[in-house]
Amino acid sequence: MISGKTTTAHLVCKELGFDVVEFNASDTRSKKQLQNHVSELLSSTSLSPFLGGKSVTKKHALLMDEVDGMAGNEDRGGVQELIILIKNAKCPVICMCNDRNHPKIRTLSNYCFDLRFHKPKLEQIKV
């Protein structure tokens, strides 16, 4: 579904002076992968290891795209681990999904501000 969620998150972060590190949740789905890839970022004030040593601000945000991709049986513990990481994060965590009604996503939403996007109507995007 095309609605501009990722673009909006990047623009808001940029406007607020945050550097963004984006993970596609389908690439970091399991508990172990989240612990290995994401936990260091959330407890760190430096993004150098994540951006190839580039100079960055101390303000950074984690963008987890497609978190509904973490809700399958093969991803046991992934959503619960993400909730634990959010609770302990020292930086903003933005989670995005397309299937808001999945039971595991409903659990995750208790730890998130729920901002819903809707697919734009054709009349809204005509030039």
Secondary structure, 3 states (H helix, E strand, C coil): CCCCHHHHHHHHHHHCCCEEEEEECCCCCCHHHHHHHCHHHHHCCCCCCCCCCCCCCCCEEEEEECHHHHCCHHHCCHHHHHHHHHHHCCCCEEECCCCCCCHHHHHHHCCCCCCCCCCCCHHHHCC
